[in-house]
Amino acid sequence: MTERRITLSTPIRDSARVAKIVGAIDKPNLRVVETVLQFEEPPSLDEKWRLGLIVGASGSGKTSVARALYPGAFYEPVPWDPDRAVVDAFEPRPFRELETALVAVGFATRTSWLRPYRTLSGGERFRCDLCKALLDSLGEIVVFDEFASLVDATIAKTASIAVRKALDRGTFPKRLVALAHRRDVVEPLEPDWLLDADSGKLTRGRLRRPRIELDVREANRALWPKFAPHHYLSGALNPAARSFVATLGDRPVAFAAILQSEGRRGRKRVHRLVVAPEFQGIGIGGALLDALAEIVADEGSKLEIVVGAGPLVARLTRAPNWRLVKASPVGRAQRHKGESAKGSFGRAIVSFIYLGNNAKST
């Protein structure tokens, strides 16, 4: 591997205190402080890679190395408007594109999109910054410093998985170089190359993270209030609904409820589906949906879902085990017991039905 050497020189400005320190270290002619960084050079832009990671302790030279390798590629945060909703704080672009991007980094709670940046949690701010860096930066390379430095371990991990998936899907046509002092992001990010700034050593080849084991079981509806604030529709849960929860370890991370489809024997429909904010963007919602469909299939029925969110529509459209039944650009009105009922009128919706694990693409 090619090694590179960088010398950082910082001129010393004279003062009485500076002179005292210089004299104490027995270098009376010292006029410049020099730091030498030596490291194995990462793959060039001519090679195929999507995500690189430079990791090391504070003061190890991560930022200096990245500035030498990718001058002008750093994402420089700009102040967010203190009063505007975050959804209005991005460069003008089609709403569907912005919606897909926000969901892709794991910021999928639509009610939070309506709030100013200053009111968001630390994890939500991190995901907004990441989304803005990947959407609004002009160059092919985006360098994101202090990656996940101010969030807890759970958000660091799930956000890392989300951005890796988004880059693989081509949601962001960029290459990302993340700089991090924490090493718990290495596995979930699955970098194509890893430069350890502490040792200067480079590891090539995509690192693979362990599979996430999700447990799905029928649950008590008392769990719903924990998830209701993050659902984009009404918080009400139908009394006749069966509730299900998905857990990682013993932690509830997603909730779903199903109902009998009115007037359709052998059909169930998804009534509610919501993932906790800190676990959004890593595929848990889709996995829970597939698990529910298999549970319903084992009981002799088929599961249907009416979807309005663009990213979930795209996921189900790609899935070989789901079939698009109907698309309604303006939604549809509903009636219950002969009277008008609140429906999806005014919202674009798409209906899908589960075909089973052995279904093939058509």
Secondary structure as GFF3:
##gff-version 3
##sequence-region A 1 362
A	DSSP	beta_strand	3	11	.	.	.	ID=ss1
A	DSSP	alpha_helix	16	24	.	.	.	ID=ss2
A	DSSP	beta_strand	32	40	.	.	.	ID=ss3
A	DSSP	beta_strand	51	55	.	.	.	ID=ss4
A	DSSP	alpha_helix	62	69	.	.	.	ID=ss5
A	DSSP	three_ten_helix	86	88	.	.	.	ID=ss6
A	DSSP	alpha_helix	95	104	.	.	.	ID=ss7
A	DSSP	alpha_helix	110	113	.	.	.	ID=ss8
A	DSSP	three_ten_helix	117	119	.	.	.	ID=ss9
A	DSSP	alpha_helix	122	136	.	.	.	ID=ss10
A	DSSP	beta_strand	141	144	.	.	.	ID=ss11
A	DSSP	alpha_helix	153	169	.	.	.	ID=ss12
A	DSSP	beta_strand	175	180	.	.	.	ID=ss13
A	DSSP	alpha_helix	186	189	.	.	.	ID=ss14
A	DSSP	beta_strand	193	196	.	.	.	ID=ss15
A	DSSP	beta_strand	201	204	.	.	.	ID=ss16
A	DSSP	beta_strand	215	218	.	.	.	ID=ss17
A	DSSP	three_ten_helix	221	223	.	.	.	ID=ss18
A	DSSP	alpha_helix	224	227	.	.	.	ID=ss19
A	DSSP	three_ten_helix	228	230	.	.	.	ID=ss20
A	DSSP	beta_strand	242	248	.	.	.	ID=ss21
A	DSSP	beta_strand	251	260	.	.	.	ID=ss22
A	DSSP	beta_strand	267	275	.	.	.	ID=ss23
A	DSSP	three_ten_helix	277	279	.	.	.	ID=ss24
A	DSSP	alpha_helix	284	298	.	.	.	ID=ss25
A	DSSP	beta_strand	302	307	.	.	.	ID=ss26
A	DSSP	alpha_helix	310	318	.	.	.	ID=ss27
A	DSSP	beta_strand	322	328	.	.	.	ID=ss28
A	DSSP	beta_strand	334	336	.	.	.	ID=ss29
A	DSSP	beta_strand	339	341	.	.	.	ID=ss30
A	DSSP	beta_strand	349	354	.	.	.	ID=ss31
###
